[in-house]
Each structure stands twice: as structure tokens, then as C-alpha cells.
Amino acid sequence: MRLIHTLLAATALIGTTAQAVGPDYKAPIVSPGAEAPFLGATSSTTVTANPAAEQWWRLYDDPILDRLIADALAANTDVRVAVARIEKARAALRGAANGRLPQTGIDASANYGQVSAIQTIPGVDRESWRIDAGLSVSYEVDLFGRVGRGVEAAKGDLAAAAFDADAVRVAVAADTARAYLDAASAAERIAVAERIVKLLDDSTRITNGRFEAGRATRLDVIRVQALRDQRKADIPALLAERENALFRLATLTGRAPRDLPSDAGTRTTIPRLTSPVPVGDGHDLLARRPDVRAAERRLAADTARIGVATADLYPRISLGGGIGQTSTGLGNLFGGGPLNWFLGPLISWAFPNQEPVRARIAASKADAKASLASFDGTVLTALRETETALSAYQRELQRRDALQAARDESAAAARISAARQREGQIDYLSSLDAQRTFADSEAALAASDARIATAQIALFRALGGGWQQAPAVVDTKVASK
């Protein structure tokens, strides 16, 4: 114990003059324009500058969607991988922090041999066992901050891994909502397609009746039947699209396709928002997006590694000591005989050839420059993705308004054309063209609703919410419900 106390006292005395080398980290500064309100939110009634919602999927007021996203955040395989990487980074931090503690070791050896005759007293057995055992203690005096900078870098890596996991949660929540809305959208478009086919079935039946009465030609019957078959051919593709969305939903929630809850595919209409989307501003975005925060922490870690490399330019000092005993048998090892002990410093220094060290310093500085550029690029990407998603969402809403007006006009035109055609005021080809236009506008409106849902999810994903208050990750599969 006296040996350990001596080492710690000497370390404390030297540590008062210790100075970490290398640059101290300073958070990067972003331009004022990056923290300003979004361009797409300055004059819009579809979004608001209120802070973005954390669990944004609750804006759809759909309990099934809420449950599926909770399942995905708990059981998704990508999330589990990201959480495992956090554990790995945490273990690396423990390893780096261990450098601040004294290192102890127990050494023991035993051998049987014979010594030279001139080394022994006559009459004494020259052959015997020799047993050595001892305890050693060493402590690196972190005089230039090598260990401290290593711990600083490990903390940055751990924080970056945690933010990477949050970024995965953002993507998983968005992908799960996208799959759910895609399935509902496909179901809605299937219903539209089936409604159009039913209308064309009625038109086919009427045309056949007119043909049998001699008031229509066989060509009229063929034309309306062909239009009906074309619209019916759209349904299998939509069914496949819906099934694909449900299969994606199963994978995202950590399930096999057959284990997906039965109510996951019961929705037949697209969930719609009833209020403007809260988006906040650029400052809130950069503080919330996990990829931006992860890039900043990697920059901090790489900056600290410059100090780790720089510390190798200076001597590495360790204080060490040991105590032990040598005996000629196990019975004498702890018999109270004389002890061996030592105490002293150990200095190692790569000098005068320090070019390898300086090369490592240059490489570390290059890594830090790359991390700074990566941070700047991540900030710009976050802003671009958000502005792009805002623009796509708002333009698709405008497009839907125009399609809604076109659908209403084409429906009226189809009704008028059918009435006039029955009265003989126009030929059947004009009436058929009006029906085709109505079918196209009805399908285009349904497709626009699907694109709006997709644009909403893209906007929420760009805003970076969804990782807050995430449920704990489980390693077992979520039970089927």
C-alpha cells in the first residue's frame, strides 16, 4: 500500500504542471442564413413556423400507425445494429478511460535447474526449484494529455454513434409511415379503379343494348369494352403495389410477412392531416437533425485525435514499482524471507527521428479538415432536403387543386355527353372520349393524393424528428398482434 500511495502522490505532484497538447475543440459556426426561416414557409398556409412535432406521425391521428411505428423503433434490425454500435463505442470509451488508472500485474515463474559448481557451497545440492513471484504497479503520467485527448476522442465517437442511431430511428419511423400510407393509398386507388370499371361496365351494358336495338354499331361496343378492359388492367398492378407496401411494413417492424398484424392493412383511405405542418426554422432544424449532430461530434473526436498524435512528440513518462520474492520451493515462497522491490520512473521518447510522429499529426489534421467539410456538407444537405420537401409538398397540393377542378369538370362533361348521346345530339365517339377523360382525371386525382402523402413523409423525414422518446430496443421479435 505504501508503494501505491507513493506513486499516486508523485503523480499528483507532476499532474499539476500537465498541459494537454493539440488544439482545443471549438464548435463550428454556421452561416446566419442556415438558421433563418425556410424559404418554403415564409408565405404558405400549408405549413407553419411553429416548432416541428417530435412524434410527427401522431398528427395523422391513427392508432394503428402509432403502434406500428412503436414496434419498428423497438424491433427494426437497422435500429438494433445502430444500438450495438453504441455499445461498441461505449466499450472503447471504457478502454480509453482505463489509461487514467494505475495498471497492476502479477508475475510468477517456476523452473527447475542446476547451477554451476563454482556458484554453490560444497555439499549443497546444485539442483533445485526456483520460484519467483511479485506484484507490479505502473501509472502513466499524462503530462502532455495523450490519455486525456484519447478519452475526449472516445467520448466524441460515443456521442456520434448515439446520434447515428437516432438518425436510423428517423429513417425507420419515416419508412414505416411511408409503407403504411402506401398500402392505404394503393387500397384507395384500387377502389377508384374498381368504381371506374363499374361505370364502364354500365356503359358497356347500355351500349350493347343500343347495338341490339340497332342504334349503335359493333365498333361502339368494342371501343367501350376496350376502355373498360384497360381500366381493369390497372387493378392487378395496384394490388401488387399494396402487397409490396405491406411486405415492407412487416420487415420494418421486425416481422416476417405472414406475422404482420391483420389490422395493418385494413385502412382503405389515405390518412390526411387536418392542420398545417409545423416546420420550425433552420436553427431548430440543425439542433434537431441527428446527422448534423453526429457530424459535429465526429469533428470533435477528430480534433482530439490531433492532440493524441501530438503528444507522441514529447516523452512518455510512467511511474512504476514492484515487490516480490524468490524462493527455492513453494514452502519457502511465503516464509518471510527477504523481499525484492523497486520504484522509479520509466521514460520513453521517439527522438531524434520524429518524422513518423509528425506524419501521424498531419494525417490527424487532414482527418479533422475532412470532418469539418463533412459537417458543412451535412448542414447544407439538411437545408436542401427540407426546402426541397417543402417545395414538393406545396406544389403537389397546388397540383391536386387543379386536378380536383379538372375531375369535377370532366365528370360533368361525361354526364352531359352521355345524355346528349342518348338523345342523338352527338355521336358515340364523343361520349366515349368524355368517359375516357373522366376516368383519366379520376385516376390522376387519386395518384396525386398518393404523392401528397409521400411528400408529407419526405418533409417529416427531412425535419429530423421521430427519435425523441423512442422505446427501448428489444432483441426478440415483436409478437404478432
MARBA-684216 format. One line per 10 residues: number of its first residue (from 1); their letters; for each residue x, y, z of C-alpha. Coordinates in steps of 0.001 Angstrom, whole numbers, plus 524288, in hexadecimal, padded with zeros to 5 digits. Each point is the difference from the previous one (the first is absolute). Example, Ala and Ser with C-alpha at 12.3 -4.5 7.8 and 13.67 -1.06 7.14 Angstrom:
2
1> AS> 8300C,7EE6C,81E78 | 8055A,80D70,7FD6C;
***
This chain:
481
1> MRLIHTLLAA> 80000,80000,80000 | 80B63,80947,802FC | 804F1,7FDC1,7F226 | 7F2D8,80391,7F9FA | 7FEBF,80C05,808A6 | 80D8A,80467,7FBD6 | 7FC86,7FE7B,7F198 | 7F34B,8079B,8016B | 80693,80AFD,80782 | 80A7B,80161,7F5A2;
11> TALIGTTAQA> 7F5B5,7FFCE,7F549 | 7F829,80AC3,80685 | 80C35,80863,80141 | 803A3,7FE74,7F1B1 | 7F1E6,8013A,7FB62 | 7FF1A,80DDD,80523 | 808F3,80437,7F4E7 | 7F9E7,7F74E,7F591 | 7FB51,806A8,7F38E | 7F832,7F95D,7F538;
21> VGPDYKAPIV> 80611,8029F,7F2CB | 7F87B,80170,7F363 | 7F4DD,80938,7FCAE | 7F4A7,801CD,80946 | 7F322,7FD38,7F943 | 7F728,80B17,7FC0B | 7F2A7,7FD57,7FA30 | 7FF02,803EF,7F1A2 | 7F866,80C33,7FCB2 | 7F518,7FF48,7F5F8;
31> SPGAEAPFLG> 7FBD1,80B72,7F7B5 | 7F467,80857,80483 | 7F8B8,7FC04,7F3B1 | 8004E,7F1CB,8044F | 7F873,80352,80C62 | 7F5E8,808C0,7F97A | 7F1C4,7FC72,7FD3B | 7FE0D,7F6C5,7F496 | 7FD43,805F5,7F2C3 | 7F494,7F6CF,7FE18;
41> ATSSTTVTAN> 7F9AC,80441,80CC8 | 80049,80EBE,7FE9C | 7F34F,80171,7F87C | 7F876,7F368,8011E | 7F38C,7FBBC,806A2 | 80363,7F18C,7FF2D | 80B46,800CC,809C0 | 802A5,807E3,80C28 | 80C55,804F6,8069C | 7FC13,7F995,80CD5;
51> PAAEQWWRLY> 80A01,7F64A,80567 | 7FFC4,7F313,7F8C6 | 7F8FA,7F4CE,806A8 | 808C1,7F5B7,80636 | 7F70A,7F457,7FDC8 | 7FAA4,805B3,7F377 | 7F87C,7F3C2,7FC04 | 7F631,802D1,80AC1 | 7FB33,80B67,7F7BD | 7F904,7F5D4,7F799;
61> DDPILDRLIA> 7F7F4,7FBAD,80BD3 | 8010B,7F1A4,7FC36 | 80215,7F68E,80B72 | 8041D,7F4F5,7F6EB | 80AB4,8086F,7FA19 | 8046A,8041E,80DA6 | 8013A,7F1D7,80439 | 8072D,7FBA8,7F3C4 | 80A28,80AC6,80156 | 801F4,7FC91,80E5A;
71> DALAANTDVR> 80232,7F1E0,7FBE0 | 809A2,80424,7F588 | 807EB,80888,8093B | 800E4,7F4AC,80996 | 802A3,7F499,7F6D6 | 80538,80507,7F30C | 80CB5,7F93A,7FC8D | 806D2,80C7D,7FB82 | 7FCE0,80655,80D19 | 80563,7F427,8070B;
81> VAVARIEKAR> 80C9D,800E4,7F831 | 8014D,80E77,80342 | 7FDC1,7FD76,80E81 | 80A63,7F551,7FFC4 | 80990,809E9,7FA5A | 7FD0B,808E6,80B72 | 803BF,7F4F2,80921 | 80C9F,7FE25,7F868 | 80341,80E76,80109 | 7FCE6,7FFB6,80E8E;
91> AALRGAANGR> 80964,7F4AE,801C7 | 80A89,80794,7F8B6 | 7FDD6,80B78,80932 | 801C7,7F72C,80BD1 | 80C9E,7FB20,7FA13 | 804FD,80DD3,7FDB3 | 7FC1F,80485,80DA3 | 80742,7F47C,805E1 | 80CA3,806C1,7FC2F | 7FDA9,80986,80B2E;
101> LPQTGIDASA> 800CE,7F51C,80A0B | 80BEA,7F8F4,80569 | 80316,7F378,7F8D3 | 802F7,7F44F,80880 | 8052A,7F297,7FCF9 | 803DF,7F38C,806B9 | 80BC1,7F89A,7FAE6 | 80421,7F26D,803D5 | 80994,7F62D,7FA79 | 80544,7F2D2,8040C;
111> NYGQVSAIQT> 80B3D,7F809,7FA96 | 8084A,7F480,803F8 | 80E79,80004,7FCE5 | 80E02,7FE53,80402 | 809A4,80AC1,8031B | 80E91,7FFF1,7FD8C | 808CF,7F9AB,80A25 | 80777,80CA8,80233 | 7F321,8069D,803C8 | 7FCC6,7F6A6,80B18;
121> IPGVDRESWR> 805E5,7FC3E,80CEC | 80580,7F23C,8004D | 7F628,7F677,80548 | 7F432,807FC,7FBC3 | 7F6EA,7FA2A,7F611 | 80255,8068C,7F2DB | 7F2CF,7FC10,7FA7A | 7F3CE,806CC,80533 | 7F37A,80728,7FCAB | 80067,80EBF,7FE7B;
131> IDAGLSVSYE> 7F324,80754,801B1 | 7FE4C,80E93,7FDC0 | 7F365,80763,802FE | 7FCE9,80E59,800D3 | 7F65A,80B1F,7FE8F | 802B5,80B93,7F6FB | 7F92D,80D1C,7FF1C | 801B1,80A44,7F566 | 7F966,80CCE,7FCEE | 8019A,80887,7F3F7;
141> VDLFGRVGRG> 8015A,80E31,803A9 | 7F7A5,806BA,7F5D7 | 80926,80B8C,7FFA1 | 7FC83,8040F,7F20F | 7F1E3,7FB7E,7FF7A | 80167,7F3CE,7F7AB | 7F6B6,7F82C,80876 | 7F6D4,80B6B,8024E | 7FEEA,802FE,7F18B | 7FD8C,7F1A2,7FD72;
151> VEAAKGDLAA> 7F4BE,80028,80994 | 7FAE6,80C6B,7F9AF | 80057,7F97A,7F29E | 7F92A,7F3DC,80533 | 7F542,8085F,805E8 | 7FE19,8068F,7F2CC | 7FF29,7F2C3,7F959 | 7F5F7,7FB5A,809E1 | 7F78D,80C09,7FE36 | 800FE,7FEB4,7F12E;
161> AAFDADAVRV> 7FBCC,7F1C0,800D3 | 7F44A,803E6,80846 | 7FBF9,80A5F,7F635 | 801F8,7F64D,7F4E2 | 7F655,7F721,806D9 | 7F681,80B54,80108 | 8018E,80289,7F16A | 7FC9A,7F1C2,7FD80 | 7F3DF,801BB,8087C | 7FC00,80BC3,7F7DC;
171> AVAADTARAY> 8014D,7F811,7F38A | 7F8FB,7F426,805A3 | 7F48C,80816,804F9 | 7FEC4,806CD,7F2D1 | 80133,7F35E,7F843 | 7F5D8,7F959,80892 | 7F669,80B2A,7FE56 | 802E7,80032,7F169 | 7FD31,7F171,7FEBB | 7F358,8014D,807AF;
181> LDAASAAERI> 7FB73,80B9B,7F7F1 | 80417,7F94A,7F360 | 7F790,7F449,8037E | 7F475,808E4,8032C | 8024D,807E9,7F39B | 8004D,7F3CB,7F79A | 7F35A,7FB6A,8064A | 7F9BE,80D23,7FD27 | 8046A,7FFD3,7F1DE | 7FB25,7F20C,7FE9F;
191> AVAERIVKLL> 7F2B0,804AD,80480 | 80071,80B17,7F606 | 803FC,7F68D,7F535 | 7F52A,7F694,803AC | 7F628,80B27,8000A | 80457,8041C,7F265 | 7FF09,7F1F5,7FB39 | 7F23A,7FF22,80583 | 7FC18,80C75,7F8E4 | 805C6,7FAB5,7F369;
201> DDSTRITNGR> 7F8F9,7F318,80253 | 7F353,807B7,80075 | 803FF,80735,7F3AF | 80336,7F316,7F95E | 7F2D2,7FA62,803B1 | 7F8E7,80C03,7FAC3 | 807E0,7FFE2,7F37F | 7FD15,7F1A2,7FDDB | 7F197,802FE,801B9 | 800CF,80B00,7F61D;
211> FEAGRATRLD> 80757,7F71D,7F6A9 | 7F58C,7F582,8010F | 7F5C1,80A75,7FD98 | 80740,80474,7F3EC | 80377,80D52,8058E | 80EA9,7FD64,80195 | 80A62,7F920,7F823 | 80855,7F47D,80370 | 80B91,8093E,7FFFB | 7F9C2,807DD,80B00;
221> VIRVQALRDQ> 7FED0,7F3AD,80821 | 80E32,7FC41,7FD7D | 804EE,80D91,80383 | 7F92C,800D0,80D1E | 803BE,7F1F2,80321 | 80E3A,80307,7FCF3 | 7FFC7,80BE9,80905 | 7F9F6,7F7B1,80AA2 | 80A78,7F572,7FE79 | 80AC8,80A3E,80058;
231> RKADIPALLA> 7FB2C,80535,80D11 | 7FE41,7F259,8057B | 80E08,7FCFA,7FC54 | 8046A,80AB6,8096E | 7FAD3,7F88A,80BC5 | 809F3,7F4B0,800A6 | 80B4E,809AF,7FFF8 | 7F9A8,80783,80B21 | 7FDBF,7F36F,80789 | 80E5E,7FC8E,7FE77;
241> ERENALFRLA> 803BC,80DAB,80495 | 7F7AF,7FE7D,80C27 | 80597,7F29C,8031D | 80DC5,8052D,7FE1D | 7FD35,80AEF,809C5 | 7FAE8,7F636,809F4 | 80BFC,7F762,7FE3F | 808B6,80BDA,80252 | 7F811,80336,80C05 | 8023D,7F266,80569;
251> TLTGRAPRDL> 80EB0,800D4,7FDF8 | 800C8,80D8A,80605 | 7F918,7FB60,80C3F | 808D3,7F424,80164 | 7F622,7F5EA,7FB64 | 7FEA7,7F5DA,7F57E | 7F573,803BC,7F614 | 7F65D,7F5F8,80519 | 801B0,80536,80DE7 | 7FB92,80DCD,7FCE0;
261> PSDAGTRTTI> 7F40A,80396,8083C | 7F371,7FE5F,7F85D | 7FB81,80DE0,8029F | 80C4F,805C9,7F9C0 | 7F9B9,7FEEC,7F29C | 7F1EB,80331,80337 | 800AA,80E6C,7FCEA | 7FA2D,80324,7F2A8 | 801BC,80ECC,7FFF0 | 80C2C,80849,80156;
271> PRLTSPVPVG> 801A8,8064F,80D7C | 7FF38,80EAB,7FE4E | 804ED,80B47,8080E | 7F5D2,80967,80518 | 8092A,80B40,80338 | 80C17,80683,7FA2C | 80CDC,7F8CE,801DE | 808AF,80632,80A94 | 80DC9,8014D,7FAA1 | 80739,80996,808D6;
281> DGHDLLARRP> 80BDB,806CA,7FA16 | 80E00,7FD2B,7FC21 | 80553,801AD,80DBA | 7F68B,7F5F2,80575 | 802CC,7F6DD,7F4A6 | 80EBB,7FFCC,80222 | 7FE31,7FDEE,80E95 | 7F682,7F4C9,7FDB2 | 80571,7F847,7F489 | 80822,7F4AC,80537;
291> DVRAAERRLA> 808E4,7FF5D,7F40F | 8043C,80E25,80238 | 802A5,7FD5E,80E4E | 8076B,7F383,7FCC7 | 80887,80758,7F63A | 80320,80A45,80A47 | 803F3,7F59C,809EA | 808BE,7F93E,7F60D | 806BB,80CEA,7FDB9 | 8023E,80134,80EAE;
301> ADTARIGVAT> 8058C,7F230,8008F | 8092F,8022F,7F491 | 80497,80CDE,805E6 | 80364,7F8D9,80C99 | 807A8,7F5D9,7F84F | 80922,80ACF,7FB7D | 803B8,80188,80E47 | 801F2,7F151,80174 | 8096A,7FFFD,7F48A | 806D5,80C8D,80461;
311> ADLYPRISLG> 802A3,7FA7C,80D8C | 808F3,7F5E5,7F9BF | 809A1,80B04,7FD0F | 802E1,800C6,80E7C | 80538,7F626,809CA | 7F692,7F625,80589 | 80236,7FECB,80EA2 | 7FB53,7F4CD,80857 | 801FE,7FDC4,80E69 | 80190,7F200,803E5;
321> GGIGQTSTGL> 80351,7F735,80B1A | 7FFAF,7F1F3,803FF | 801B9,7F6C3,80B39 | 802F1,7F183,7FFE2 | 8075C,7F484,80596 | 80897,7F50A,7FB17 | 80051,7F288,80668 | 804FF,7F25C,7FD62 | 7F2B8,7F9B0,8024C | 7F1C7,802A1,80245;
331> GNLFGGGPLN> 801AF,7FE13,80E85 | 809DB,80B1E,800BA | 7F8BB,80986,7F704 | 7F842,80638,80AE4 | 8090B,7FC85,80AFA | 803B0,80DB7,803A7 | 80CDC,80075,7F8C6 | 80601,80C1D,7F9AD | 7F7A2,80784,7F649 | 803B6,805D7,7F2ED;
341> WFLGPLISWA> 7FA8B,80D70,7FCD5 | 80256,80B50,7F6D6 | 7FA83,80D9D,7FDC8 | 802FE,809A1,7F553 | 7FBEB,80728,7F3B4 | 8001B,7FABF,7F23A | 801EE,8098E,7F4D5 | 7FE21,7FCC1,7F1AB | 801FB,809E4,7F536 | 80073,7FEB9,7F145;
351> FPNQEPVRAR> 80BC5,808F1,7FDF0 | 8067E,80520,7F7CA | 7F8DC,7F982,7F497 | 7F240,80558,801BF | 7FBD6,7FFE4,7F1E3 | 7F680,7F47B,801EE | 7F98C,8077B,80B19 | 7FEF4,80C5D,7F7E2 | 7FA13,7F804,7F4F7 | 7F582,7FB11,8095E;
361> IAASKADAKA> 7FD65,80DFC,80467 | 7FE5F,80460,7F1E5 | 7F6BF,7F4A3,7FD72 | 7F807,8037D,80C13 | 7FF08,80E2A,7FB9B | 7FB75,7FB7D,7F2A2 | 7F596,7F791,8066D | 7FB51,80BC3,807BE | 7FF4B,80836,7F3A0 | 7F82C,7F558,7F961;
371> SLASFDGTVL> 7F6D5,7FF4B,80BB7 | 7FDFA,80EB1,7FF7B | 7FCD0,7FF33,7F190 | 7F6E8,7F496,802CF | 7F91D,807FF,80A7C | 7FE38,80B6D,7F6BB | 7FAE8,7F6D7,7F592 | 7F694,7F997,80985 | 7FA8E,80D53,803C3 | 7FE0B,803C2,7F1C8;
381> TALRETETAL> 7F9D5,7F2DA,7FD03 | 7F689,80172,80B55 | 7FBC8,80D5E,7FB29 | 7FED0,7FB68,7F1F2 | 7F808,7F410,80398 | 7F6BA,8080E,80843 | 7FE09,80AAE,7F5EB | 7FE4A,7F5D7,7F544 | 7F603,7F87A,807FB | 7F8AD,80C8D,80329;
391> SAYQRELQRR> 7FF9B,803D1,7F1BE | 7FBB3,7F286,7FB70 | 7F53B,7FF79,80A39 | 7FA9D,80D72,7FD07 | 800AC,7FE69,7F139 | 7F91B,7F2F3,80098 | 7F52D,8061A,80818 | 7FE81,80A52,7F587 | 8000C,7F589,7F59D | 7F56E,7F882,8072D;
401> DALQAARDES> 7F73D,80BF9,80068 | 8011A,800FF,7F13E | 7FD90,7F166,7FE5C | 7F429,800D9,808E4 | 7FA3E,80AB4,7F774 | 80330,7F82B,7F3B5 | 7F9C4,7F3B6,805BE | 7F384,80768,80372 | 7FF59,8060B,7F272 | 80294,7F318,7F934;
411> AAAARISAAR> 7F573,7F95D,80842 | 7F640,80A58,7FBDC | 8045B,7FEC4,7F1DD | 7FE5E,7F130,80075 | 7F222,8013F,80543 | 7FC49,80A37,7F5D5 | 8062B,7F844,7F4E6 | 7F8E9,7F394,80402 | 7F300,80735,80052 | 8023C,8067F,7F2D0;
421> QREGQIDYLS> 8048F,7F354,7F9FE | 7F38F,7F93D,80483 | 7F828,80B0D,7F9B8 | 807B6,7FE9E,7F363 | 805F1,80D97,800C3 | 80E2C,7FB01,7FF81 | 8063C,7F393,7FB11 | 80446,7F518,808FA | 80E87,802B5,7FDD7 | 7FE9B,80D5F,80673;
431> SLDAQRTFAD> 7F904,7F9EA,80B92 | 80A68,7F581,80136 | 80AAD,80A41,7FFC5 | 7F92E,8072B,80B2A | 7FF7E,7F360,807E9 | 80E5E,7FD6A,7FD6B | 80374,80DC1,80468 | 7F82F,7FE36,80C7C | 806A3,7F301,802EE | 80D6D,80606,7FDD4;
441> SEAALAASDA> 7FD17,80BAF,808B4 | 7FA96,7F754,80AC6 | 80C3A,7F784,7FFDE | 808E6,80BF5,7FF6D | 7F95F,805D8,80BF7 | 801DA,7F376,807B1 | 80E42,7FF6B,7FBD3 | 801DA,80E10,80467 | 7FAB5,7FC9B,80D68 | 80A44,7F54F,800B0;
451> RIATAQIALF> 80AC1,80985,7FC2A | 7FB76,80992,80A62 | 8012A,7F570,80A4B | 80D97,7FCA4,7FB12 | 803EA,80E5C,8002C | 7FB22,80168,80DF2 | 80841,7F493,8049F | 80BDA,8056C,7F8C5 | 7FDFE,80D0D,806D2 | 7FEE0,7F9D8,80D67;
461> RALGGGWQQA> 80C25,7F7F8,7FD53 | 8079A,80C03,7FBBB | 7FBF9,80726,80C5C | 80703,7F56B,807C0 | 7F608,7FCDE,80A7F | 7FBE4,7F2C3,804ED | 80BAF,7FBB8,80813 | 7FBCD,806A7,80C86 | 7F9F9,7F749,80A6A | 80261,7F3EA,7F7C4;
471> PAVVDTKVAS> 7FCBE,7F312,80695 | 80ACC,7F711,804A7 | 80555,7F6BE,7F5C6 | 7FCCE,7F19A,801D3 | 807A8,7F4A4,7FA6C | 7F454,7F717,7FEC9 | 7F5E4,800C4,7F564 | 7F3E4,807E8,8029B | 7F4CB,7F6CE,802A3 | 7F573,7FFA0,7F5C7;
481> K> 7F410,8079A,803D3;
***
